[in-house]
Amino acid sequence: MTCVKAGLPEKLQAVSDEDDSKISGFLSPVDVQMLLWMCWVMWWDSKKLKASGNLGDSGLPDVTHLVLSAIDSCTEADSKLDLWENNILDLDMQLPAAKIVLWALKTVPSLADCFGQFIHARICYIATHEEKLEQADLFLHDISAREMSIGNLLTCGRAWAISLTLRSTMSEEMSKACFPSTVEEVDDYLLYRSSLHGKGLNRFWSNVEGYNGPLLILLSAHEVNNDSRRWTIGALIQQGLENQDTFYGSSGNLYSISPVFQVLTPSGREKNFVYSHLHATVKYEAHPKPVGLAFGGSSGNERIFIDEDFARVTVRHHACDKTYQHAPLFPDQGFLPVEASIVDVEVWGLGGKRARDVQSSYKKREELFTNQRRKVDLKTFGNWEDSPEKMMMDMVSDPNRVRREDR
């Protein structure tokens, strides 16, 4: 009604009856982008008020991956839409509002909570700052137009999108990663980055070992002969990593993050959430298990498998996986396994300060044990004549020799 009075085209219509409420009409890709930015501003404002102004400015996030996800859910399967090259500002499409609602409920179920959090935070702020309400600047926050990156792979827009898929304490920890005010705060969450700590499973393990909390693992890669089309995928697991030769885990999600955002929740049929296996150092194995990091699928037929050098990643079709939901992890994935070159890997800890403190204690304890094993007690080599080793060697060399007691 407001749009009609203003002389603007009426794109949306809400029809309400006693049993159900329906929304008809359409949105353009730019409308979806503006809607997401509005939700971001309300969500950011509520976090800013709760943090009493100590929150870093992350800037207006890049939500292209979310807009393309909405477009992909509204288009037909046989459409020739190129999700790699398209600019959402150049797309002249009409996206049905009903399908947009279904997409939001499935992909970002917490998006509608942004408005409720905004209202609740404002009411609480008014109740605690009644004497300062005359100052207009108390209700104003500056948001820069440029997104501030918190990592090579985890941008604020991507972290926000992942947080919208969660309804637990991990959502709060993920939202904290969107607003790093100092470098130290980023280090509290970032456990490993291959461009910083070096590639390889051993370097990876030395940084994540002992962290007993939820982990977000992100990976950027491209096909071997086509480095222009880079894609980013991720895995969120509920527990720390263990060195095992079998799959383990209690729950987790897979994410297609860029160029199109998609969340793959557990299917409930199997529990092959994560596989992390290093080289065996104690026992000999006639048939050694694969060394690397994997998610979903089965041994030898993993849905995502990262080799021990962190140089190659193999992504298989969802038909081999009964742990996570079925969906492609990047556009035009196809049925055949795809081997790609890894560009970067990041691991973010979402267990809070306590999990990081426990890991620090674990590393200090392991370092102490290592130093103790390196030390040699010279007193044990002081008197060779009285040592058990010399007695054993004498017995082996001449077991029948008669030894007289020294008098």
C-alpha positions as CSV (number, residue, x, y, z in Angstrom):
1,M,0.0,0.0,0.0
2,T,2.8,2.4,0.8
3,C,4.5,1.7,-2.5
4,V,1.3,2.4,-4.4
5,K,0.8,5.7,-2.6
6,A,4.3,6.7,-3.4
7,G,3.9,5.8,-7.0
8,L,6.4,3.0,-6.9
9,P,5.8,-0.5,-8.5
10,E,4.3,-2.9,-6.0
11,K,6.6,-6.0,-6.0
12,L,5.4,-7.8,-2.9
13,Q,1.9,-8.6,-1.7
14,A,1.1,-10.2,1.7
15,V,-2.1,-12.2,1.8
16,S,-3.3,-13.2,5.3
17,D,-6.2,-15.4,6.2
18,E,-7.2,-17.3,9.3
19,D,-5.1,-20.4,8.5
20,D,-2.0,-19.2,6.7
21,S,-0.2,-16.1,5.5
22,K,1.3,-16.0,2.0
23,I,3.6,-13.7,0.2
24,S,3.3,-13.2,-3.6
25,G,5.4,-11.1,-5.9
26,F,9.0,-11.0,-6.8
27,L,12.4,-9.6,-5.9
28,S,15.4,-8.7,-8.1
29,P,18.9,-9.8,-7.1
30,V,19.7,-6.2,-6.0
31,D,16.6,-6.3,-3.8
32,V,17.9,-9.5,-2.2
33,Q,21.2,-7.8,-1.6
34,M,19.6,-4.8,0.0
35,L,17.5,-7.0,2.2
36,L,20.5,-8.9,3.4
37,W,22.4,-5.7,4.1
38,M,19.4,-4.4,6.2
39,C,19.5,-7.6,8.2
40,W,23.2,-7.2,8.7
41,V,22.9,-3.6,9.9
42,M,20.2,-4.7,12.4
43,W,22.3,-7.7,13.5
44,W,25.5,-5.6,13.8
45,D,23.7,-2.8,15.7
46,S,22.4,-5.3,18.3
47,K,25.9,-6.7,18.8
48,K,27.4,-3.2,19.0
49,L,25.0,-2.2,21.8
50,K,25.6,-5.4,23.7
51,A,29.4,-4.9,23.5
52,S,29.1,-1.3,24.9
53,G,30.9,0.2,21.9
54,N,34.0,-2.0,22.2
55,L,33.2,-3.7,18.9
56,G,35.5,-3.3,15.8
57,D,34.0,-1.9,12.6
58,S,33.9,-4.7,10.1
59,G,32.3,-2.6,7.3
60,L,29.4,-3.5,5.1
61,P,30.0,-7.2,4.1
62,D,30.2,-8.8,0.7
63,V,27.0,-10.9,0.5
64,T,27.4,-11.9,-3.2
65,H,27.7,-15.6,-2.2
66,L,24.3,-15.4,-0.4
67,V,22.6,-13.6,-3.3
68,L,23.9,-16.2,-5.8
69,S,22.7,-18.9,-3.5
70,A,19.2,-17.3,-3.5
71,I,19.3,-17.0,-7.3
72,D,20.4,-20.6,-7.7
73,S,17.5,-21.8,-5.5
74,C,15.0,-19.9,-7.6
75,T,16.2,-20.9,-11.1
76,E,15.4,-24.1,-12.9
77,A,17.9,-27.0,-12.9
78,D,18.3,-26.8,-16.8
79,S,18.9,-23.0,-16.8
80,K,22.1,-21.8,-18.4
81,L,22.9,-19.3,-15.7
82,D,26.7,-19.0,-15.2
83,L,27.3,-18.6,-11.5
84,W,31.0,-18.0,-12.0
85,E,31.0,-14.9,-14.2
86,N,27.7,-13.1,-13.4
87,N,27.6,-9.8,-11.6
88,I,24.5,-9.6,-9.5
89,L,24.1,-5.9,-10.4
90,D,23.8,-6.8,-14.1
91,L,21.3,-9.6,-13.6
92,D,17.7,-8.7,-14.7
93,M,15.8,-11.4,-13.1
94,Q,12.6,-11.8,-11.1
95,L,13.0,-14.1,-8.1
96,P,9.6,-15.3,-6.7
97,A,9.2,-14.1,-3.1
98,A,7.8,-17.5,-2.0
99,K,11.0,-19.2,-3.2
100,I,13.1,-16.6,-1.5
101,V,11.3,-17.3,1.8
102,L,11.9,-21.1,1.4
103,W,15.6,-20.5,0.6
104,A,16.0,-18.4,3.7
105,L,14.3,-21.0,6.0
106,K,16.6,-23.7,4.6
107,T,19.9,-22.0,4.1
108,V,20.0,-19.1,6.7
109,P,17.3,-20.0,9.3
110,S,18.5,-17.4,11.8
111,L,18.1,-14.5,9.3
112,A,14.7,-13.5,10.7
113,D,16.2,-13.3,14.2
114,C,18.2,-10.2,13.2
115,F,15.1,-8.0,13.5
116,G,14.1,-9.5,16.9
117,Q,17.7,-9.1,18.2
118,F,17.7,-5.5,17.0
119,I,14.4,-4.6,18.8
120,H,15.5,-6.4,22.0
121,A,18.9,-4.7,22.1
122,R,17.3,-1.3,21.5
123,I,14.8,-1.7,24.3
124,C,17.5,-2.9,26.7
125,Y,19.6,0.1,25.7
126,I,16.8,2.6,26.3
127,A,16.1,1.0,29.7
128,T,19.7,1.4,30.9
129,H,20.4,4.8,29.3
130,E,17.3,6.9,30.1
131,E,19.3,9.9,31.2
132,K,21.2,10.1,27.9
133,L,18.4,9.7,25.4
134,E,18.5,13.3,24.5
135,Q,21.8,12.8,22.8
136,A,21.1,11.8,19.2
137,D,24.5,10.3,18.6
138,L,23.8,7.5,21.0
139,F,21.6,5.9,18.3
140,L,24.1,6.4,15.5
141,H,26.9,4.0,14.5
142,D,29.2,4.5,11.5
143,I,29.5,1.5,9.2
144,S,32.1,1.8,6.5
145,A,31.2,0.9,3.0
146,R,34.2,-1.5,2.6
147,E,34.3,-4.9,4.2
148,M,37.2,-5.4,6.6
149,S,38.8,-8.9,6.0
150,I,39.5,-10.9,9.1
151,G,41.3,-13.7,7.2
152,N,42.3,-14.8,3.7
153,L,39.3,-17.1,3.5
154,L,37.0,-16.1,6.3
155,T,35.6,-12.7,5.5
156,C,33.0,-11.0,7.7
157,G,30.3,-11.7,5.2
158,R,31.2,-15.4,5.1
159,A,31.4,-15.6,8.9
160,W,28.0,-13.9,9.2
161,A,26.5,-16.4,6.7
162,I,27.8,-19.4,8.6
163,S,26.6,-17.9,11.9
164,L,23.1,-17.7,10.4
165,T,23.0,-21.4,9.9
166,L,23.7,-22.2,13.6
167,R,21.5,-22.0,16.6
168,S,23.9,-22.8,19.4
169,T,26.8,-21.2,21.3
170,M,28.9,-21.7,18.2
171,S,26.8,-19.0,16.5
172,E,27.8,-16.5,19.1
173,E,31.5,-17.5,18.8
174,M,31.2,-17.2,15.0
175,S,29.6,-13.8,15.3
176,K,32.5,-12.7,17.5
177,A,34.9,-13.5,14.7
178,C,33.1,-11.0,12.5
179,F,34.3,-8.1,14.6
180,P,38.0,-8.3,15.5
181,S,39.0,-5.0,17.0
182,T,42.7,-6.1,17.4
183,V,45.1,-8.5,15.9
184,E,45.2,-10.4,19.2
185,E,41.5,-11.1,19.0
186,V,42.0,-12.7,15.6
187,D,44.8,-14.9,17.0
188,D,42.4,-16.1,19.7
189,Y,40.3,-17.7,17.0
190,L,42.7,-18.5,14.1
191,L,44.5,-21.7,14.9
192,Y,46.1,-22.5,11.5
193,R,46.7,-20.8,8.1
194,S,48.7,-22.6,5.5
195,S,50.1,-19.3,4.0
196,L,51.3,-18.3,7.5
197,H,52.3,-21.6,9.2
198,G,53.2,-23.6,6.1
199,K,51.5,-26.4,4.2
200,G,51.4,-30.0,5.2
201,L,49.6,-32.3,7.6
202,N,52.3,-32.2,10.2
203,R,52.4,-28.4,10.4
204,F,48.6,-28.4,10.5
205,W,48.6,-30.9,13.3
206,S,51.1,-29.0,15.4
207,N,48.7,-26.0,15.5
208,V,45.4,-27.8,16.1
209,E,46.5,-30.7,18.4
210,G,45.1,-30.4,21.9
211,Y,42.2,-28.1,20.9
212,N,39.1,-29.7,22.3
213,G,36.3,-27.6,20.8
214,P,34.4,-26.9,17.6
215,L,36.5,-26.3,14.6
216,L,35.8,-24.5,11.3
217,I,38.1,-25.7,8.5
218,L,38.1,-23.7,5.3
219,L,39.8,-24.6,2.0
220,S,40.3,-22.6,-1.2
221,A,41.2,-24.5,-4.3
222,H,40.9,-24.5,-8.1
223,E,41.1,-27.2,-10.8
224,V,44.5,-28.1,-11.9
225,N,44.3,-26.5,-15.3
226,N,42.0,-23.6,-14.5
227,D,43.2,-21.3,-11.7
228,S,40.8,-18.5,-12.7
229,R,37.8,-20.2,-11.1
230,R,38.6,-20.6,-7.4
231,W,36.1,-22.0,-5.0
232,T,36.0,-22.2,-1.2
233,I,34.4,-25.0,0.8
234,G,34.4,-25.6,4.5
235,A,33.6,-28.1,7.3
236,L,32.3,-27.4,10.8
237,I,32.9,-30.2,13.3
238,Q,31.7,-30.2,16.9
239,Q,34.9,-31.6,18.5
240,G,38.6,-31.4,18.3
241,L,40.6,-33.6,15.8
242,E,42.0,-37.0,16.7
243,N,44.7,-39.1,15.1
244,Q,42.6,-42.1,14.1
245,D,42.6,-44.5,11.1
246,T,38.7,-44.5,11.0
247,F,36.0,-41.9,10.7
248,Y,34.7,-40.4,13.9
249,G,32.6,-37.4,15.1
250,S,29.2,-36.7,16.6
251,S,27.9,-34.0,14.3
252,G,29.0,-31.4,11.8
253,N,28.2,-29.4,8.6
254,L,29.7,-29.1,5.2
255,Y,29.7,-25.7,3.5
256,S,29.9,-24.5,0.0
257,I,31.1,-20.9,0.6
258,S,32.2,-19.3,-2.6
259,P,31.1,-18.5,-5.2
260,V,27.7,-19.9,-4.0
261,F,26.8,-20.3,-0.4
262,Q,25.2,-23.6,0.7
263,V,25.0,-25.5,4.0
264,L,24.9,-29.3,4.0
265,T,23.6,-30.6,7.4
266,P,23.9,-34.2,8.6
267,S,21.6,-36.7,6.9
268,G,21.3,-39.0,9.9
269,R,22.2,-42.2,8.0
270,E,25.9,-42.4,8.8
271,K,28.3,-40.7,11.2
272,N,31.5,-40.4,9.0
273,F,31.9,-36.8,9.9
274,V,35.7,-36.4,9.9
275,Y,38.8,-38.5,9.3
276,S,42.3,-37.3,10.3
277,H,45.2,-39.8,10.2
278,L,48.9,-39.2,10.4
279,H,51.7,-41.6,9.6
280,A,52.0,-44.5,12.2
281,T,55.2,-44.1,14.2
282,V,54.9,-47.1,16.6
283,K,53.6,-50.1,14.8
284,Y,54.1,-51.6,11.4
285,E,51.0,-51.7,9.2
286,A,50.8,-54.2,6.3
287,H,47.9,-52.2,4.8
288,P,48.2,-48.6,6.0
289,K,45.2,-46.4,5.9
290,P,45.2,-43.2,3.9
291,V,47.1,-40.3,5.4
292,G,45.3,-37.0,5.3
293,L,42.1,-35.2,6.3
294,A,38.7,-36.1,5.0
295,F,35.0,-35.4,5.5
296,G,32.0,-37.6,4.6
297,G,31.9,-40.7,2.5
298,S,33.9,-43.8,3.5
299,S,37.5,-44.9,3.6
300,G,39.0,-44.8,0.2
301,N,35.9,-43.1,-1.2
302,E,35.8,-39.9,0.8
303,R,33.6,-37.0,-0.2
304,I,36.3,-34.5,0.6
305,F,39.9,-35.7,0.9
306,I,43.0,-33.5,1.6
307,D,46.3,-35.2,1.0
308,E,49.1,-35.1,3.6
309,D,51.1,-32.3,1.7
310,F,48.0,-30.1,1.5
311,A,48.7,-29.8,-2.2
312,R,45.7,-31.6,-3.6
313,V,42.1,-32.0,-2.6
314,T,39.7,-34.6,-4.1
315,V,36.0,-33.8,-4.1
316,R,33.6,-36.6,-5.0
317,H,29.9,-36.6,-5.9
318,H,27.4,-36.7,-3.0
319,A,26.3,-40.2,-4.1
320,C,29.3,-41.7,-2.2
321,D,28.3,-39.9,1.0
322,K,25.6,-40.9,3.5
323,T,26.7,-38.6,6.3
324,Y,25.9,-35.1,4.8
325,Q,23.0,-33.9,2.7
326,H,23.2,-34.1,-1.0
327,A,24.2,-30.9,-2.9
328,P,27.1,-29.8,-5.1
329,L,30.0,-28.2,-3.3
330,F,30.8,-25.8,-6.2
331,P,29.1,-25.0,-9.5
332,D,29.2,-27.5,-12.3
333,Q,30.8,-30.2,-10.0
334,G,29.5,-33.2,-12.0
335,F,29.5,-36.9,-11.2
336,L,33.2,-37.7,-11.6
337,P,35.8,-37.0,-8.8
338,V,37.5,-33.6,-9.1
339,E,41.1,-33.2,-8.1
340,A,42.1,-29.6,-7.4
341,S,45.1,-27.7,-6.3
342,I,44.9,-26.2,-2.8
343,V,45.5,-22.5,-2.6
344,D,45.0,-21.9,1.2
345,V,43.7,-23.6,4.3
346,E,42.4,-22.0,7.5
347,V,41.3,-23.4,10.8
348,W,39.3,-21.4,13.3
349,G,38.6,-22.5,16.8
350,L,35.0,-21.8,18.1
351,G,35.4,-23.2,21.6
352,G,36.0,-19.9,23.3
353,K,38.8,-18.8,25.5
354,R,38.6,-21.9,27.7
355,A,39.3,-24.3,24.8
356,R,42.3,-22.1,23.8
357,D,43.7,-22.1,27.4
358,V,43.4,-25.9,27.6
359,Q,45.3,-26.2,24.3
360,S,48.0,-23.9,25.6
361,S,48.4,-26.0,28.7
362,Y,48.5,-29.1,26.6
363,K,51.3,-27.7,24.4
364,K,53.3,-26.6,27.4
365,R,53.0,-30.1,29.0
366,E,54.0,-31.8,25.7
367,E,57.0,-29.5,25.4
368,L,58.1,-30.3,28.9
369,F,57.9,-34.0,28.3
370,T,59.8,-33.6,25.0
371,N,62.6,-31.7,26.8
372,Q,62.8,-34.4,29.5
373,R,63.2,-37.1,27.0
374,R,66.0,-35.3,25.3
375,K,68.1,-35.0,28.4
376,V,70.7,-37.7,29.1
377,D,71.6,-38.6,32.7
378,L,75.4,-38.8,32.6
379,K,75.6,-40.6,35.9
380,T,74.2,-43.8,34.4
381,F,77.4,-43.9,32.2
382,G,79.8,-43.0,35.1
383,N,80.8,-46.6,36.2
384,W,80.9,-49.0,33.3
385,E,82.4,-51.8,35.3
386,D,79.3,-52.0,37.6
387,S,76.7,-51.4,34.9
388,P,74.2,-54.2,34.0
389,E,75.0,-53.6,30.3
390,K,78.6,-54.7,30.8
391,M,77.6,-57.8,32.7
392,M,75.2,-58.8,30.0
393,M,77.8,-58.3,27.3
394,D,80.3,-60.4,29.2
395,M,77.8,-63.2,29.6
396,V,77.0,-63.2,25.9
397,S,80.6,-63.1,24.8
398,D,81.7,-66.1,27.0
399,P,78.8,-67.5,29.1
400,N,81.0,-70.4,30.4
401,R,83.8,-68.2,31.8
402,V,84.3,-68.6,35.5
403,R,84.3,-65.3,37.3
404,R,86.1,-65.1,40.6
405,E,85.0,-62.9,43.3
406,D,87.3,-59.9,43.9
407,R,88.8,-60.1,47.3
